[in-house]
Amino acid sequence: MPFYHRLGKIPKKKHTTMYKADGTLYKEELVSSKGFSGIYSNKYHIHMPTRTIEINELDKVNYRVWNEAPLKHYHFYTDKLKKDGDFFSSRIAYLHNSHCVVLAAKPNKNPDYFYKNSFAHEFIFVHRGSGVLLSDYGKLFFEPGDQIVIPQGTIYQMHFDDFDDNKIVVVESDTAFEIPKHYKNEYGQLEEHAPFEERDFKIPEYMDAIDEKGKFSLIIKAGHRLFEYIIPEHPFDVVGWDGFLYPFSFNIKDYNPKVGRIHLPPPVHLLYTTQHFVLCNFNPRPFDWHEQAIPAPYYHSNIDSAEMLYYIEGEFMSRKGVGEGSITLHPMGIPHGPQPGKTEESVGAKFTHEYALMLDTFEPLNPTLNVLDANDENYYKSWMD
Ligand SMILES: [Fe+2]
């Protein structure tokens, strides 16, 4: 995160003594990124964070890789498939490359274990459902529209309030989700022209440290491999922390869209950047006001980025047949654009009510066999009259 935050009890200076009531020391843990050169936080644990009773390797995560996926435009329905489970075990992978994985899930239970993604940062879009994300940084309440960023290496759980109809979309990334530099001034503060402001971000709220002994199950994801660490103390034993590294969220409905006299390209919808892809938010907005403007996008070939769109709600101005929970994938190197009639339909339109999430990756995105199971097979023909 771009700003400093502190919660709970911490010593006046880093790397100095802070004693518990029994006269022993709290255990300081520095959680740092980019070695020691990126953002970091210092946490103060009741127990050593390194204590482990036992390690078991579990079955590998199976993304159902589709090696023979043809190069074509895809449209598939992420609401079609369902896997029982919690915020982690119910995930179904749809798209992947060597830097990211796109998954969707409909959690129908809460976890009885703790989870950590050791090799990837996670972005979680909450489409439906509400609850609380617990970590040793505190409580982060979530609701529909929230886009939660969880730094690599964070031990967390998501607890949903109920199990009627929850839906999340997850993007794993091997590099951090960052606020684009051009939204910030030289002091790191968000500039007035940025599409969001510091006060839009939800950050963890204080949670009492839990000092419990037992045998706690911590599932650690390391790429495709999963390990269960049995640890002797509750992992949320942090009495205080401070720094710039922590989970946070931003609601898509708080994004201030930019509009222009004629069509503006997707970079004006930018939310976060990583080293290997960008994430954008499309929100309801007035359309272009030039008297001859064509608000629908022109046909375009992104020669070096694959474009994924997740449709959240509203009318989608340039697409036929897509609905809530649809994903379209337009691979790099082949043109895409509005379907027949959509360009003409957009002329003179005043407003769009669409909400969508876009991912543009700089390396091809590969569909999994789950895409095949949820596929709209004739999508690539939808430009034929
Ligand atoms: Fe596009």
Residues whose N, C-alpha, C, O or C-beta is under 5 A from the ligand:
A	BS01	LIG	E307
